[in-house]
Amino acid sequence: MYSQKTLEIFKKPTNYGTIKGASGVGKVRNKETGDLTKIYIKVENDIIEEATFQTFGGVVSIAAASVAASLIQGKTTFTAEKYEERDILLVLGSVDENKMYGVELAVDAIIAAVANYRKKSGIVVTPRANARKLKNDAETEQEEEDVTIDSVESLAEKLSKALKKLKEEE
């Protein structure tokens, strides 16, 4: 179901966490699945010096966000916002069509983080961010996501199922 590379990245994601005082934060959610991805960036002279992520989601969402954060480090904001789903897929390998939303979230989170950085810096937000209709308002600046008991239980159930599948595949 998942490529070997996707599973490797899921098991040991890099760049996980937040950046205090981030230059930009992109927060996007898949309304159907509830998966949430945040990308944090620290920008110096238009170069993304550091990028991290947080994801409330499944295997592909976590792996894709990890790849996204790695891809944009050291790149200009203009280069970062041009990444597309295919760039992440080149690293992950094949992804089931029903799980592509995780890759799309990662790309949208990059674009939203760059748009948020530009908005904070007084730089014009690019048409691509507007075209993808990303919501990137004041709530993206919150450090903590409000989590209900139901969503925690749902996450625990999803993680339990994912771990069982991984054990069965090994």
C-alpha positions as CSV (number, residue, x, y, z in Angstrom):
1,M,0.0,0.0,0.0
2,Y,2.9,2.4,0.8
3,S,6.2,2.7,-0.9
4,Q,9.2,1.6,1.2
5,K,10.5,5.2,1.1
6,T,7.2,6.6,2.4
7,L,7.3,4.1,5.3
8,E,10.9,5.0,6.1
9,I,10.2,8.7,6.3
10,F,7.0,8.1,8.2
11,K,8.9,6.0,10.8
12,K,11.7,8.6,11.2
13,P,10.5,12.0,10.0
14,T,12.9,14.9,9.9
15,N,12.3,18.5,10.7
16,Y,9.4,17.8,13.0
17,G,8.4,20.6,15.4
18,T,7.8,24.3,15.6
19,I,9.9,27.4,15.2
20,K,9.5,30.0,17.9
21,G,9.2,33.4,16.3
22,A,8.7,31.8,12.8
23,S,8.9,34.2,9.9
24,G,5.9,32.4,8.4
25,V,3.5,29.7,9.3
26,G,1.3,27.8,6.8
27,K,-1.7,25.9,8.2
28,V,-4.0,23.8,6.0
29,R,-6.6,21.2,6.7
30,N,-8.3,18.6,4.5
31,K,-12.0,19.1,5.3
32,E,-12.9,15.5,4.4
33,T,-10.3,13.6,6.5
34,G,-9.6,16.3,9.1
35,D,-5.8,15.9,8.4
36,L,-4.0,19.1,9.4
37,T,-0.5,20.2,8.3
38,K,1.5,23.2,9.4
39,I,4.8,24.3,7.9
40,Y,7.0,26.8,9.9
41,I,9.7,28.7,8.1
42,K,12.5,31.0,9.3
43,V,13.6,33.3,6.5
44,E,16.7,35.4,6.3
45,N,17.4,37.6,3.2
46,D,14.6,35.7,1.4
47,I,16.3,32.3,2.0
48,I,14.5,29.7,4.1
49,E,17.1,29.0,6.7
50,E,14.9,26.6,8.7
51,A,11.7,24.7,8.0
52,T,9.8,22.4,10.3
53,F,6.4,20.8,10.3
54,Q,3.6,19.5,12.5
55,T,1.0,17.1,11.1
56,F,-2.2,15.7,12.5
57,G,-2.8,12.9,10.0
58,G,-1.8,9.6,8.5
59,V,1.3,8.0,7.0
60,V,1.3,9.9,3.7
61,S,0.5,13.3,5.4
62,I,3.4,12.9,7.8
63,A,5.9,11.7,5.3
64,A,4.9,14.3,2.7
65,A,5.2,17.2,5.3
66,S,8.6,15.9,6.3
67,V,9.8,15.8,2.7
68,A,8.3,19.3,2.1
69,A,10.2,20.8,5.0
70,S,13.4,19.2,3.8
71,L,13.0,20.4,0.2
72,I,12.5,24.1,1.0
73,Q,15.4,24.5,3.4
74,G,18.1,26.7,1.8
75,K,15.8,27.7,-1.0
76,T,14.5,31.2,-1.7
77,T,10.8,31.8,-0.9
78,F,10.2,32.1,-4.7
79,T,11.7,28.7,-5.3
80,A,9.9,27.1,-2.4
81,E,6.4,28.3,-3.5
82,K,6.9,26.7,-6.9
83,Y,7.2,23.1,-5.5
84,E,4.4,20.9,-6.6
85,E,3.1,17.5,-5.7
86,R,5.3,15.7,-8.2
87,D,8.4,17.1,-6.4
88,I,7.4,15.4,-3.2
89,L,6.4,12.2,-5.1
90,L,9.9,12.0,-6.6
91,V,11.1,11.4,-3.0
92,L,8.2,9.4,-1.6
93,G,7.7,7.1,-4.7
94,S,4.2,6.0,-5.5
95,V,1.3,7.1,-3.4
96,D,-2.2,5.6,-3.6
97,E,-4.6,8.0,-5.3
98,N,-6.8,8.0,-2.2
99,K,-3.9,9.2,-0.1
100,M,-2.8,12.1,-2.4
101,Y,-4.5,14.6,-0.2
102,G,-1.5,14.2,2.2
103,V,0.9,15.4,-0.5
104,E,-1.4,18.2,-1.6
105,L,-1.6,19.4,2.1
106,A,2.2,19.6,2.2
107,V,2.4,21.7,-1.0
108,D,-0.4,23.9,0.2
109,A,1.3,24.4,3.6
110,I,4.5,25.5,1.9
111,I,2.6,28.0,-0.2
112,A,0.6,29.2,2.8
113,A,3.8,29.6,4.9
114,V,5.5,31.7,2.2
115,A,2.3,33.8,1.8
116,N,2.2,34.3,5.6
117,Y,5.8,35.4,5.6
118,R,5.2,37.9,2.8
119,K,2.1,39.2,4.5
120,K,4.0,39.8,7.7
121,S,6.9,41.4,5.8
122,G,4.7,43.7,3.8
123,I,5.5,41.9,0.5
124,V,2.9,41.2,-2.1
125,V,1.3,37.8,-1.7
126,T,1.7,35.8,-4.9
127,P,-1.1,34.9,-7.2
128,R,-0.4,31.2,-6.7
129,A,-1.3,31.5,-3.0
130,N,-4.5,33.2,-3.9
131,A,-5.3,30.8,-6.7
132,R,-5.1,27.8,-4.4
133,K,-7.5,29.7,-2.1
134,L,-5.5,29.1,1.1
135,K,-6.8,30.3,4.3
136,N,-3.8,31.9,6.2
137,D,-5.1,34.3,8.7
138,A,-4.4,35.1,12.3
139,E,-5.2,31.6,13.6
140,T,-2.0,30.3,11.8
141,E,0.0,32.3,14.3
142,Q,-1.3,30.3,17.2
143,E,1.4,28.0,18.6
144,E,-1.1,25.3,19.8
145,E,-4.0,23.7,18.0
146,D,-7.2,23.2,20.0
147,V,-7.7,19.5,20.2
148,T,-10.9,17.9,21.5
149,I,-11.1,14.6,23.3
150,D,-12.8,13.2,20.2
151,S,-10.0,14.1,17.9
152,V,-7.4,12.7,20.3
153,E,-9.3,9.4,20.5
154,S,-9.6,9.4,16.7
155,L,-5.9,10.0,16.3
156,A,-5.1,7.2,18.7
157,E,-7.4,4.9,16.8
158,K,-5.8,5.9,13.4
159,L,-2.3,5.4,14.8
160,S,-3.2,2.0,16.2
161,K,-4.5,0.9,12.9
162,A,-1.4,2.2,11.0
163,L,0.9,0.4,13.4
164,K,-1.0,-2.8,13.0
165,K,-0.7,-2.5,9.2
166,L,3.0,-1.8,9.4
167,K,3.6,-4.8,11.6
168,E,1.7,-7.0,9.2
169,E,3.8,-5.7,6.3
170,E,7.1,-6.5,8.1
